[in-house]
């Protein structure tokens, strides 16, 4: 369990001894015995009374950052530390920036005002965009959107907030300008962020801390660590909605997600082949891997909208997966089938058998549509405004074996994700699920694999037929290296190199 703040420990001890209701009365009596001046001082005694141990910064560092979930108390901790440094006279020139000017003022200026005690309260000068304390300390408000302006000051300390949300086009320049400007006094950098998958600046912070942990610190944390200061039921509600998703892992658990070496797909394979949605497709399909229940902890229903370009490239258009009741997923599929002018619905029947198609047929009949099941190898008939063509798939063999041809298709650049559509969760699955670890494969991945089998002609339980050609170029290069000495007259015969004899009648 995470260590609590002294204030929280005091309350917990009182509640444990007297009960919740009586503890309030005891606390009121205790506080009434303390002079008002001392109470005021106690209210601003961040490190001694209010902060959890994790929220107290070390005495010596060059950079310190919170890479945590939402709601952990990053802003309060850094604001309070900066104010203590201002009062001590160590931080007299401060630079700060959040993702834009509005956030800089709301989060950072607001945080410093809240953390400053009445006897050292700063004044916000809106026209100059400066926060000025009575002792002469100044905090300059910047925005990474105007990275060039950050070059104008010499700073003792900089505070970079919500770094994960800085605009991609200017974040690198803004960060570098802060580093070059923070060059006087003890020249420290403070930063805070919520993890964001493969974010280049955050990865740089982590690498620097790993290389020099004496001077550079990164502190993590989950939303659960600050539960007592959040609303009743808030965490439970967020967990129900986002638990197990990439958003939940980053925003609630503070995980920095990276590509797994054993994962099916590398993010670079996806990023390098993204495309805009074309004006015309040769084919378009919807692929479904239905869940058996929608109970807590059950699988999701995987629904993938995918197409085949005129050039033979597979396009992943949208991931419609979710915890859908059978009538709900049937409605989603039919709506998209009609609106997207799709040719085919692919349904995996491993879990529900014929009931899967029956569910779709019942929903279709209510719309005046008929469902026609076509054979496994049967060509897909032409589109019809009144007919939904369905191909049933019973997948054989381990899921990891069925997914490997899909991995090869991505590696060879045969699959493109459509720009502008929300495919984050699907990409998380592709780049983090490890088939060798024995993990149950997510349903969106299974649905995607069925779509790839249909559109790219991958063997259902075998490799991509194009895989056979992957090593030819490498083999040719190796043979060329071996044969070169022979061609120059200084080595063994080509027959020997390829496995024949040295003169005993061996043949090629």
C-alpha positions in Angstrom: 0.0 0.0 0.0 1.2 3.5 -0.8 2.4 5.5 2.2 -0.1 8.2 3.2 0.5 11.9 4.1 0.8 12.8 7.8 -2.5 14.5 7.6 -4.2 11.4 6.3 -2.4 9.1 8.8 -3.7 11.4 11.6 -7.3 11.1 10.4 -7.0 7.3 9.9 -5.7 6.9 13.5 -8.6 8.9 14.9 -11.2 7.0 12.9 -9.7 3.7 14.0 -9.8 4.7 17.6 -13.0 6.7 17.9 -15.1 5.8 14.8 -15.8 8.1 11.9 -18.4 10.3 13.6 -16.6 10.8 16.9 -13.3 11.3 15.1 -14.7 14.5 13.5 -15.5 15.9 16.9 -12.1 15.0 18.3 -10.4 16.6 15.4 -12.4 19.8 15.8 -11.3 19.9 19.5 -7.7 19.4 18.5 -7.7 22.1 15.9 -9.5 24.6 18.2 -6.4 24.4 20.6 -4.1 25.6 17.8 -3.6 29.5 17.4 -4.9 30.9 14.1 -1.4 31.8 13.0 -0.1 28.3 13.5 -3.2 26.9 11.7 -2.5 29.1 8.7 1.1 27.9 8.7 -0.1 24.3 8.9 -2.4 24.8 5.9 0.7 25.6 3.8 3.1 23.0 5.3 3.0 20.9 2.2 6.0 18.6 2.8 5.6 18.3 6.5 1.8 17.6 6.7 -0.1 17.3 3.5 2.2 15.5 1.0 2.5 11.8 0.5 6.1 10.7 0.6 6.0 10.2 -3.2 5.0 13.8 -3.6 8.1 15.2 -1.9 11.0 15.9 -4.2 14.6 15.0 -3.4 17.1 17.6 -2.2 19.3 17.4 -5.2 18.5 16.8 -8.8 18.8 18.2 -12.3 15.4 17.0 -13.5 12.4 15.6 -11.8 9.2 14.3 -13.4 5.9 12.7 -12.5 4.9 10.2 -15.2 1.6 9.1 -13.6 -2.0 8.4 -14.0 -4.6 11.2 -13.8 -5.6 12.5 -10.4 -2.4 11.6 -8.5 -1.6 15.1 -7.4 1.2 16.0 -9.8 0.2 19.7 -10.2 -0.1 20.3 -6.4 3.2 18.6 -5.7 5.2 20.6 -8.2 3.4 23.9 -7.5 4.1 23.5 -3.8 7.8 22.7 -4.4 8.3 25.7 -6.7 6.7 28.0 -4.1 9.0 26.7 -1.4 12.0 27.3 -3.7 10.7 30.8 -4.4 10.4 31.6 -0.7 13.9 30.2 -0.1 15.2 32.5 -2.8 16.6 29.7 -4.9 14.1 30.0 -7.8 13.8 33.6 -8.8 13.3 33.2 -12.6 10.9 30.5 -13.6 9.7 29.4 -17.0 6.5 27.3 -17.4 4.4 25.9 -20.2 1.5 23.5 -20.6 0.1 22.3 -23.9 -1.3 25.8 -24.8 -1.6 29.3 -23.3 -5.0 28.6 -21.8 -3.7 25.5 -19.9 -0.6 27.3 -18.8 -2.7 29.9 -17.0 -5.4 27.5 -15.7 -3.1 24.7 -14.5 0.3 26.3 -13.7 -0.5 29.9 -12.8 -3.6 28.7 -10.9 -1.6 26.0 -9.2 1.1 28.4 -8.0 -1.4 30.9 -6.8 -3.2 28.2 -4.8 0.1 26.9 -3.3 1.4 30.3 -2.3 0.8 31.4 1.4 -0.8 34.8 2.2 2.5 36.2 3.4 4.2 35.5 0.0 1.3 35.7 -2.5 2.2 36.5 -6.1 0.3 38.8 -8.5 -0.6 37.7 -12.0 0.2 40.4 -14.5 -1.9 39.4 -17.5 -0.5 42.0 -19.9 3.1 40.7 -19.4 2.0 37.1 -18.8 4.1 37.0 -15.6 3.5 35.9 -12.1 5.4 38.1 -9.6 6.1 37.4 -5.9 6.8 40.1 -3.3 10.4 38.9 -3.0 11.1 39.6 -6.7 10.7 36.1 -8.1 9.0 35.9 -11.5 7.4 33.1 -13.3 7.0 33.6 -17.1 4.1 31.9 -18.8 4.9 30.3 -22.2 3.2 28.0 -24.7 4.9 25.3 -26.8 2.8 26.5 -29.6 5.1 29.5 -29.9 8.4 27.7 -29.2 10.6 30.6 -30.4 9.5 32.9 -27.6 11.0 30.5 -25.0 14.5 31.6 -26.0 14.1 35.1 -24.5 14.9 34.5 -20.8 17.6 33.1 -18.5 15.9 30.7 -16.0 16.7 29.1 -12.6 14.0 26.6 -13.1 11.4 25.5 -15.7 8.2 23.6 -15.2 6.9 21.6 -18.2 3.3 20.4 -17.6 1.1 17.9 -19.4 4.0 17.2 -21.8 2.1 14.3 -23.4 -0.3 16.8 -24.9 2.1 19.3 -26.3 1.6 19.8 -30.1 3.7 17.4 -32.0 4.9 20.0 -34.5 6.6 22.2 -31.9 7.1 20.0 -28.8 10.7 19.1 -29.6 11.8 22.7 -30.3 9.9 24.0 -27.2 11.6 21.4 -25.0 15.1 22.2 -26.3 14.5 25.9 -25.9 13.6 25.4 -22.3 16.7 23.3 -21.7 19.0 26.0 -23.2 17.2 28.8 -21.3 17.3 27.0 -17.9 21.0 27.8 -17.3 21.5 30.0 -14.2 21.6 29.1 -10.5 20.9 25.4 -9.9 19.2 25.1 -13.4 16.5 22.5 -12.7 13.8 21.1 -14.8 10.4 19.9 -13.4 7.9 18.1 -15.6 4.7 16.2 -15.4 2.8 14.0 -17.8 0.4 11.2 -18.2 2.0 8.3 -20.2 1.4 8.3 -23.9 2.5 5.3 -26.0 5.9 5.8 -27.7 5.9 9.6 -27.0 9.4 10.7 -28.0 9.9 13.3 -25.3 8.7 11.1 -22.5 10.8 8.2 -23.8 13.8 10.7 -23.7 13.0 11.5 -20.0 12.9 7.8 -19.1 16.1 7.0 -21.0 17.9 9.9 -19.2 16.8 8.8 -15.8 17.9 5.2 -16.5 21.3 6.4 -17.6 21.8 8.9 -14.7 19.5 8.1 -11.8 21.5 10.3 -9.4 20.5 13.5 -11.2 17.4 12.6 -13.1 14.2 11.2 -11.4 11.0 9.9 -12.8 8.2 9.0 -10.4 5.2 6.9 -11.4 1.8 6.3 -9.8 -1.8 5.1 -10.2 -5.0 7.0 -9.7 -5.7 4.6 -6.7 -2.9 6.2 -4.7 -5.0 9.4 -4.4 -8.4 7.7 -4.0 -9.3 9.5 -0.7 -9.2 12.9 -2.4 -11.4 11.9 -5.3 -15.2 11.7 -5.4 -17.0 8.5 -4.1 -17.3 5.9 -6.9 -15.2 7.9 -9.4 -12.5 5.3 -9.7 -14.9 2.4 -9.9 -16.8 4.2 -12.7 -13.6 4.9 -14.7 -12.4 1.3 -14.2 -15.7 -0.1 -15.6 -15.5 2.1 -18.7 -11.8 2.1 -19.4 -10.3 -0.9 -17.5 -8.1 -3.1 -19.7 -7.9 -0.6 -22.5 -4.9 1.5 -23.6 -6.6 4.6 -22.2 -7.2 2.9 -18.9 -3.6 1.6 -18.6 -2.2 5.0 -19.3 -4.7 7.3 -17.7 -5.7 5.2 -14.6 -2.6 3.0 -14.0 0.1 5.3 -15.4 1.7 2.7 -17.6 4.1 3.7 -20.4 3.2 1.3 -23.1 5.9 0.3 -25.6 6.1 -2.2 -28.4 6.7 -5.8 -27.2 9.5 -7.6 -28.9 7.2 -10.7 -29.1 4.2 -8.8 -30.3 2.6 -9.5 -33.7 3.1 -6.1 -35.2 5.5 -3.2 -34.8 4.1 0.3 -34.6 6.5 1.4 -37.3 4.9 -1.1 -39.7 1.5 0.6 -39.1 2.8 4.2 -39.2 4.8 3.7 -42.3 1.8 2.5 -44.3 -1.1 4.7 -43.2 -3.4 5.9 -45.9 -6.3 8.2 -46.4 -9.6 6.6 -47.1 -9.8 6.1 -50.9 -12.7 7.2 -53.0 -13.4 3.7 -54.2 -12.7 0.2 -52.9 -12.6 -3.1 -54.7 -14.2 -4.9 -51.8 -15.4 -4.0 -48.3 -16.2 -6.5 -45.5 -17.3 -6.5 -41.8 -15.7 -9.2 -39.7 -17.2 -10.3 -36.4 -15.8 -12.4 -33.5 -18.8 -12.5 -31.1 -18.6 -12.7 -27.3 -20.7 -15.3 -25.6 -21.8 -13.0 -22.8 -21.5 -9.3 -21.8 -20.9 -10.0 -18.1 -18.2 -8.3 -16.2 -14.9 -9.8 -17.2 -16.2 -11.3 -20.4 -14.8 -10.9 -23.8 -15.7 -8.1 -26.1 -17.3 -8.6 -29.5 -14.7 -7.9 -32.1 -16.1 -6.0 -35.1 -13.7 -4.8 -37.8 -14.6 -2.7 -40.9 -12.0 -3.4 -43.6 -11.6 -3.0 -47.3 -9.4 -3.9 -50.3 -8.1 -1.1 -52.4 -8.0 -1.1 -56.2 -4.3 -1.8 -55.9 -4.7 -4.8 -53.7 -3.8 -3.1 -50.4 -5.9 -4.1 -47.4 -7.3 -1.1 -45.5 -8.4 -1.3 -41.8 -11.1 1.3 -41.7 -12.6 1.2 -38.2 -12.6 -0.9 -35.1 -16.2 -1.1 -33.8 -15.5 -3.7 -31.1 -17.0 -3.4 -27.6 -19.1 -5.2 -25.0 -22.2 -5.4 -27.1 -25.3 -7.5 -26.4 -26.2 -9.6 -29.5 -29.0 -7.2 -30.7 -26.6 -4.3 -30.3 -23.8 -5.8 -32.3 -26.2 -7.0 -35.0 -27.5 -3.4 -35.3 -24.0 -2.0 -35.5 -23.0 -4.4 -38.2 -26.2 -3.9 -40.3 -25.9 -0.1 -40.0 -22.3 -0.1 -41.2 -23.1 -2.8 -43.9 -25.7 -0.5 -45.5 -23.9 2.8 -45.0 -20.6 1.5 -46.1 -21.9 -0.4 -49.1 -20.2 -3.6 -47.9 -20.0 -6.8 -49.8 -19.8 -9.4 -47.1 -20.1 -10.1 -43.3 -17.7 -12.7 -41.9 -18.7 -14.3 -38.7 -16.6 -16.7 -36.5 -18.8 -19.5 -35.3 -16.5 -21.1 -32.8 -18.4 -19.8 -29.8 -22.0 -19.4 -30.9 -22.3 -21.8 -33.8 -25.3 -21.2 -35.9 -26.8 -18.8 -33.3 -24.4 -16.1 -34.5 -25.9 -16.0 -38.0 -29.4 -16.4 -36.6 -28.9 -13.3 -34.5 -27.9 -11.4 -37.6 -30.8 -12.8 -39.6 -33.4 -11.8 -36.9 -32.1 -8.2 -36.9 -32.0 -8.1 -40.7 -35.6 -9.3 -41.1 -36.8 -6.4 -39.0 -35.3 -4.1 -41.6 -36.7 -5.9 -44.5 -33.3 -7.5 -45.4 -32.5 -11.1 -46.0 -29.3 -12.9 -44.9 -27.7 -15.4 -47.4 -24.9 -17.6 -46.2 -22.3 -18.4 -48.8 -19.8 -21.3 -48.8 -16.3 -21.1 -47.5 -14.7 -21.0 -51.0 -17.7 -19.6 -52.9 -17.3 -16.3 -54.7 -19.1 -13.3 -53.1 -22.2 -12.4 -55.2 -22.6 -8.8 -56.4 -23.9 -6.3 -53.9 -27.6 -6.1 -53.3 -29.7 -3.5 -51.5 -31.9 -6.1 -50.0 -29.4 -8.9 -49.2 -26.7 -9.3 -46.6 -24.1 -11.9 -47.7 -22.5 -13.8 -44.8 -19.5 -16.2 -44.7 -19.2 -18.4 -41.7 -15.8 -19.3 -40.4 -14.9 -22.0 -37.9 -11.3 -21.2 -36.9 -9.1 -24.2 -36.3 -5.8 -24.5 -34.4 -4.2 -22.2 -31.8 -5.1 -18.5 -32.2 -1.5 -17.5 -32.2 -0.9 -19.7 -35.3 -3.9 -18.2 -37.0 -2.6 -14.7 -36.3 0.9 -15.1 -37.6 0.0 -14.7 -41.3 -1.6 -11.4 -40.3 1.7 -10.4 -38.7 3.6 -11.2 -41.9 1.1 -9.2 -44.0 1.8 -6.1 -41.8 5.5 -6.6 -42.0 5.4 -6.8 -45.8 3.4 -3.6 -45.9 0.2 -5.2 -47.3 -2.0 -3.6 -44.6 -2.8 0.1 -44.1 -4.7 1.8 -41.3 -7.0 4.6 -42.5 -5.9 8.0 -41.3 -8.3 10.0 -39.1 -10.2 7.0 -37.7 -9.9 5.9 -34.1 -7.8 2.8 -34.2 -5.8 3.3 -31.0 -7.1 0.4 -29.1 -6.7 -2.0 -32.0 -3.1 -0.8 -32.5 -2.4 -1.3 -28.8 -3.6 -4.9 -29.2 -1.5 -5.5 -32.3 1.7 -4.0 -30.8 1.4 -5.4 -27.2 -0.3 -8.8 -27.4 2.3 -11.6 -27.2 1.2 -14.8 -28.9 4.0 -16.8 -27.3 3.0 -15.8 -23.8 -0.2 -18.0 -24.0 -2.4 -14.9 -23.6 -6.0 -15.2 -24.8 -6.1 -13.2 -28.0 -8.4 -10.2 -28.1 -11.5 -10.5 -30.2 -10.7 -7.4 -32.3 -7.5 -9.2 -33.4 -9.4 -12.4 -34.3 -11.9 -10.4 -36.3 -9.1 -8.6 -38.1 -7.4 -11.9 -38.9 -10.6 -13.2 -40.5 -10.8 -10.0 -42.6 -7.2 -10.4 -43.8 -7.9 -14.1 -44.8 -10.8 -12.9 -46.9 -9.3 -9.8 -48.5 -5.7 -10.9 -48.9 -6.2 -14.5 -49.6 -4.1 -15.6 -46.7 -4.4 -19.3 -45.9 -6.8 -19.8 -43.1 -4.4 -21.8 -40.9 -1.2 -21.3 -42.8 1.3 -18.7 -43.8 0.9 -15.8 -46.2 1.8 -17.3 -49.6 4.0 -14.3 -50.3 6.2 -15.3 -47.4 8.0 -17.8 -49.5 9.7 -15.0 -51.4 10.9 -13.0 -48.4 14.3 -14.7 -48.1 15.2 -15.0 -51.8 17.0 -11.7 -51.9 19.0 -12.5 -48.7 19.9 -15.9 -50.0 21.1 -14.4 -53.3 23.4 -12.0 -51.4 24.8 -14.9 -49.3 25.5 -17.0 -52.4 27.2 -14.1 -54.1 29.6 -13.7 -51.1 30.4 -17.5 -51.3 30.9 -17.6 -55.0 32.9 -14.5 -55.4 36.3 -16.1 -54.3 35.6 -18.9 -56.9 35.0 -16.4 -59.6 38.4 -14.8 -58.8 40.1 -18.3 -59.0 41.0 -18.4 -55.3 38.5 -20.7 -53.7 36.6 -23.9 -53.8 34.4 -24.9 -56.7 30.8 -23.8 -56.9 29.8 -27.5 -56.8 31.5 -27.9 -53.4 29.8 -24.7 -52.1 26.4 -26.0 -53.0 27.0 -29.4 -51.5 28.5 -31.5 -54.3 31.7 -33.6 -54.2 35.2 -32.5 -55.0 35.6 -34.9 -58.0 33.9 -38.1 -57.1 31.2 -37.7 -59.6 29.0 -35.3 -57.7 26.4 -33.5 -59.7 24.5 -30.3 -59.3 
